[in-house]
Amino acid sequence: MVIDRQTITRRTVLALAASAFAYPAGLRAASLPRIAAIDWAMLETALAIGAVPVAATELIQFRKIAIEPEVPQSVTDLGLRGAPNLELLRIVAPDLILSSSFYEYRRATFERIAPVLSATIYQAGTPPFAPARDAMLALGQRLGLEDAARAYIAATEREIANLRQRVKNRIHRPVFLISIGDARHFRAFGGDSMFGDVLHRIGLANAWKGETSYSATAPIGIEALASTPAADIVVIGPVPPEAREILPRSPIWNALPAVRDKRVAMFDPIDHFGGLPAARRFVRLLGQAGSFLQASSDG
């Protein structure tokens, strides 16, 4: 096909991009509805059960932060989660749009393009693992992939049970689950975060007792981690490059009992607002963290 550069328009560019990416995905999943994912947890969920979207949001960041499941290059990037490219969304013409309660204010706009399946996974005071499980099952039923959804749920719960079995006879310390804001501040994940919920399911105690409002606390000074000297620390990435460089030299960081005693696990990035795939990634990384799971050789 020959394109006259003088007559090419923005809509033409978008159409070419959409057709270039969406067609191969349609070939691979001809029997499935064409889906577009606005919410990352729902994107993870769809990919985990074998439903490759024709389009999704912020894929460059998703590949850096969520990392898994892997997003095929065939998936069209719709831009920001909070402000997806609606023109491109119309062009890729999904049969179903996956969203969440985070984007409920845009639901009416999305529904003018295609039906919306929205999940509420994160809400204050509610552990999110069960809602994420329900969202996966609902999506599986909607797409005709219920068996795949049930298999993934069972595998995730089995991995949690296996890790719980590994640590149940150990004498272990409480655990701070944190993300690093900068070299002097952190955010803590509580029981209504995915990480806090899974930690509880594994049988480990969360050292953070303050409020979190389902995500993480407002930035807190790193010195606050000394308030529970016996606690281990799990740092959930990503860690800002500047903080990664400065922390090893920070007197405050190095004075923390957990740091001094080498009871800190630094995790690669995980989607802080993910679905079951994020929970499963957290379980795997926690299980690979080694001796920090036990406070002594007992058991």
C-alpha positions as CSV (number, residue, x, y, z in Angstrom):
1,M,0.0,0.0,0.0
2,V,1.3,3.4,-1.0
3,I,0.6,6.3,1.4
4,D,0.6,9.9,0.3
5,R,2.4,11.7,3.1
6,Q,0.7,15.0,2.2
7,T,-2.8,13.6,2.7
8,I,-2.1,11.5,5.8
9,T,-4.2,12.5,8.9
10,R,-4.1,11.8,12.6
11,R,-7.0,9.4,12.2
12,T,-5.2,7.6,9.4
13,V,-2.1,7.1,11.7
14,L,-4.3,5.8,14.5
15,A,-6.1,3.4,12.2
16,L,-2.8,2.1,10.8
17,A,-1.4,1.6,14.3
18,A,-4.6,-0.1,15.5
19,S,-4.8,-2.5,12.5
20,A,-1.1,-3.3,12.7
21,F,-1.4,-4.5,16.3
22,A,-4.9,-5.8,16.6
23,Y,-5.1,-8.1,13.6
24,P,-2.5,-10.7,14.9
25,A,-4.2,-10.8,18.3
26,G,-7.5,-11.5,16.5
27,L,-5.9,-14.4,14.6
28,R,-4.7,-16.0,17.8
29,A,-8.0,-15.7,19.7
30,A,-10.6,-15.6,17.0
31,S,-13.2,-17.3,19.2
32,L,-12.8,-14.7,22.0
33,P,-14.4,-11.3,22.2
34,R,-12.1,-8.4,21.4
35,I,-11.2,-6.9,24.7
36,A,-9.6,-3.6,25.7
37,A,-8.2,-3.2,29.2
38,I,-8.1,0.2,31.0
39,D,-7.2,-1.1,34.4
40,W,-3.9,-2.9,35.0
41,A,-5.3,-5.5,37.5
42,M,-7.9,-6.5,34.8
43,L,-5.2,-6.5,32.2
44,E,-3.1,-8.9,34.3
45,T,-6.2,-11.0,34.9
46,A,-7.1,-11.3,31.2
47,L,-3.6,-12.3,30.2
48,A,-3.3,-14.8,33.0
49,I,-6.3,-16.8,31.7
50,G,-5.2,-16.6,28.1
51,A,-7.2,-13.7,26.8
52,V,-4.9,-11.3,25.0
53,P,-6.5,-7.8,24.6
54,V,-6.4,-5.9,21.4
55,A,-5.6,-2.8,23.4
56,A,-4.5,-1.7,26.9
57,T,-3.2,1.3,28.7
58,E,0.3,2.4,29.7
59,L,2.1,-0.7,28.3
60,I,5.6,0.7,28.6
61,Q,5.1,1.3,32.3
62,F,3.2,-1.9,32.8
63,R,6.1,-3.9,31.4
64,K,8.5,-2.1,33.8
65,I,6.3,-2.2,36.9
66,A,3.9,-5.1,36.7
67,I,6.3,-7.2,34.5
68,E,4.1,-10.2,34.4
69,P,2.1,-11.7,32.7
70,E,4.0,-10.7,29.6
71,V,2.1,-8.4,27.2
72,P,2.5,-9.4,23.5
73,Q,3.7,-6.7,21.2
74,S,0.4,-7.1,19.3
75,V,-1.5,-5.2,22.0
76,T,-2.1,-1.6,21.1
77,D,-1.1,1.0,23.7
78,L,-4.0,3.3,24.5
79,G,-2.0,5.8,26.6
80,L,-2.6,6.9,30.2
81,R,-5.0,4.8,32.4
82,G,-6.7,8.0,33.6
83,A,-7.0,9.5,30.1
84,P,-6.9,6.8,27.5
85,N,-7.0,7.7,23.8
86,L,-10.7,7.4,23.1
87,E,-10.3,7.9,19.4
88,L,-7.9,5.0,19.2
89,L,-10.2,2.9,21.5
90,R,-13.0,3.5,19.0
91,I,-10.8,2.4,16.1
92,V,-9.7,-0.9,17.7
93,A,-13.4,-1.5,18.2
94,P,-13.4,-3.8,21.2
95,D,-16.4,-6.0,22.1
96,L,-15.7,-5.5,25.8
97,I,-13.8,-2.9,27.9
98,L,-12.2,-4.0,31.2
99,S,-12.2,-1.4,33.9
100,S,-12.4,-1.1,37.6
101,S,-13.8,1.1,40.3
102,F,-10.8,3.4,39.9
103,Y,-12.2,4.5,36.6
104,E,-16.0,4.5,37.4
105,Y,-16.2,8.2,36.7
106,R,-15.4,7.4,33.0
107,R,-17.7,4.4,32.7
108,A,-20.4,6.2,30.7
109,T,-17.8,7.4,28.2
110,F,-16.5,3.8,27.8
111,E,-20.0,2.4,27.4
112,R,-20.6,4.6,24.4
113,I,-17.8,2.5,22.7
114,A,-18.5,-1.0,24.1
115,P,-20.0,-2.8,27.1
116,V,-17.9,-2.5,30.2
117,L,-16.9,-5.2,32.8
118,S,-15.8,-3.3,35.9
119,A,-14.3,-4.9,39.0
120,T,-14.0,-3.5,42.5
121,I,-10.8,-5.1,43.9
122,Y,-9.4,-2.3,46.1
123,Q,-11.4,-0.5,48.7
124,A,-10.5,0.8,52.2
125,G,-10.6,-1.8,54.9
126,T,-11.3,-4.7,52.6
127,P,-8.5,-7.3,51.9
128,P,-8.3,-7.5,48.1
129,F,-7.4,-11.1,47.4
130,A,-10.9,-12.4,47.5
131,P,-12.3,-9.6,45.2
132,A,-9.4,-10.2,42.8
133,R,-10.3,-13.9,42.8
134,D,-13.9,-13.1,42.1
135,A,-12.9,-10.7,39.3
136,M,-10.9,-13.4,37.6
137,L,-13.8,-15.8,37.8
138,A,-16.3,-13.3,36.5
139,L,-14.0,-12.5,33.6
140,G,-13.5,-16.1,32.8
141,Q,-17.2,-16.7,32.8
142,R,-17.8,-13.7,30.6
143,L,-15.2,-14.9,28.0
144,G,-15.9,-18.6,28.1
145,L,-12.6,-19.2,30.0
146,E,-14.0,-20.3,33.3
147,D,-11.9,-23.5,33.4
148,A,-8.7,-21.4,32.9
149,A,-9.8,-19.0,35.6
150,R,-10.5,-21.7,38.1
151,A,-7.2,-23.4,37.3
152,Y,-5.3,-20.2,37.8
153,I,-7.1,-19.4,41.1
154,A,-6.4,-23.0,42.4
155,A,-2.7,-22.7,41.4
156,T,-2.4,-19.3,43.2
157,E,-4.0,-20.6,46.4
158,R,-1.9,-23.7,46.3
159,E,1.3,-21.6,46.1
160,I,0.1,-19.6,49.1
161,A,-0.6,-22.8,51.0
162,N,2.8,-24.2,50.1
163,L,4.6,-21.2,51.5
164,R,2.4,-21.2,54.6
165,Q,3.4,-24.8,55.2
166,R,7.1,-23.8,54.8
167,V,6.9,-21.2,57.5
168,K,4.3,-22.5,59.9
169,N,6.8,-24.1,62.2
170,R,9.3,-21.3,62.1
171,I,9.8,-18.6,64.7
172,H,9.5,-15.6,62.6
173,R,9.4,-11.9,63.1
174,P,6.7,-9.4,61.9
175,V,7.3,-8.0,58.5
176,F,7.2,-4.4,57.3
177,L,6.0,-4.3,53.7
178,I,7.1,-1.0,52.2
179,S,7.8,0.9,49.0
180,I,10.6,3.5,48.9
181,G,9.5,7.0,48.0
182,D,13.0,8.6,48.3
183,A,16.1,8.0,50.4
184,R,14.4,9.4,53.5
185,H,10.8,8.2,53.1
186,F,8.8,5.1,52.7
187,R,5.1,4.0,52.3
188,A,3.8,1.0,54.2
189,F,1.3,-1.6,53.0
190,G,-1.4,-2.7,55.4
191,G,-3.9,-5.5,55.5
192,D,-6.1,-4.0,52.8
193,S,-3.3,-4.1,50.3
194,M,-2.7,-7.1,48.1
195,F,0.7,-7.7,49.7
196,G,-0.6,-7.3,53.3
197,D,-3.6,-9.7,52.6
198,V,-1.3,-12.3,51.1
199,L,1.2,-12.0,53.9
200,H,-1.6,-12.7,56.4
201,R,-2.7,-15.7,54.3
202,I,0.8,-17.0,54.5
203,G,0.7,-16.7,58.2
204,L,3.2,-13.9,58.7
205,A,2.4,-10.8,60.8
206,N,2.4,-7.3,59.3
207,A,4.5,-5.0,61.4
208,W,2.6,-2.0,60.2
209,K,-0.4,-1.2,62.4
210,G,-1.3,2.2,61.1
211,E,-3.9,3.1,58.6
212,T,-3.3,2.5,54.9
213,S,-6.6,3.1,53.0
214,Y,-6.0,0.1,50.7
215,S,-2.9,1.3,49.0
216,A,-0.1,2.5,51.2
217,T,0.4,5.2,53.8
218,A,1.5,8.7,53.0
219,P,5.2,9.1,53.0
220,I,6.8,8.4,56.4
221,G,10.3,9.1,57.6
222,I,12.5,6.0,57.3
223,E,13.4,6.3,61.0
224,A,9.9,5.1,61.8
225,L,11.0,1.6,60.8
226,A,13.0,1.5,64.0
227,S,9.8,1.5,66.0
228,T,9.6,-2.3,65.7
229,P,13.3,-3.3,66.0
230,A,12.5,-7.1,65.7
231,A,10.6,-6.6,62.3
232,D,12.1,-7.8,59.0
233,I,11.7,-5.4,56.1
234,V,10.5,-6.3,52.6
235,V,11.0,-3.5,50.0
236,I,8.7,-3.9,47.1
237,G,10.0,-2.2,43.9
238,P,10.4,-0.2,42.0
239,V,12.9,1.8,44.0
240,P,13.7,5.3,42.6
241,P,17.2,5.3,41.1
242,E,18.3,8.1,43.4
243,A,17.1,6.3,46.5
244,R,18.8,3.1,45.3
245,E,22.0,4.9,45.1
246,I,21.8,6.9,48.3
247,L,20.3,4.3,50.7
248,P,23.4,2.1,51.1
249,R,25.3,5.2,52.3
250,S,22.5,6.6,54.5
251,P,23.3,6.7,58.2
252,I,19.6,6.5,59.1
253,W,19.0,3.4,56.9
254,N,22.1,1.6,58.1
255,A,21.2,2.2,61.7
256,L,17.9,0.3,61.4
257,P,18.2,-3.1,63.2
258,A,16.8,-5.0,60.2
259,V,19.4,-3.4,57.9
260,R,22.2,-3.9,60.3
261,D,21.3,-7.6,60.8
262,K,20.7,-8.2,57.1
263,R,17.0,-8.9,57.5
264,V,15.9,-6.9,54.5
265,A,14.6,-8.4,51.2
266,M,14.6,-6.1,48.1
267,F,12.0,-7.3,45.7
268,D,11.8,-6.5,42.0
269,P,8.8,-4.4,41.0
270,I,5.3,-5.7,41.5
271,D,2.1,-3.9,40.5
272,H,0.9,-2.3,43.8
273,F,-2.7,-2.4,42.6
274,G,-2.5,-5.8,40.8
275,G,-4.8,-8.7,40.6
276,L,-4.0,-12.4,41.3
277,P,-1.0,-12.4,39.0
278,A,0.6,-9.7,41.3
279,A,-0.3,-11.8,44.4
280,R,1.3,-14.8,42.8
281,R,4.4,-12.9,41.9
282,F,4.6,-11.6,45.5
283,V,4.4,-15.1,46.9
284,R,7.1,-16.4,44.6
285,L,9.5,-13.5,45.4
286,L,8.8,-13.9,49.1
287,G,9.5,-17.6,48.9
288,Q,12.8,-16.9,47.2
289,A,13.8,-14.4,49.9
290,G,15.5,-17.1,51.9
291,S,16.4,-17.1,55.6
292,F,14.7,-13.8,56.3
293,L,11.5,-15.8,56.7
294,Q,12.8,-17.4,59.8
295,A,14.1,-15.8,63.0
296,S,16.0,-18.8,64.1
297,S,16.9,-22.3,62.9
298,D,14.1,-23.8,64.9
299,G,11.7,-26.1,63.0
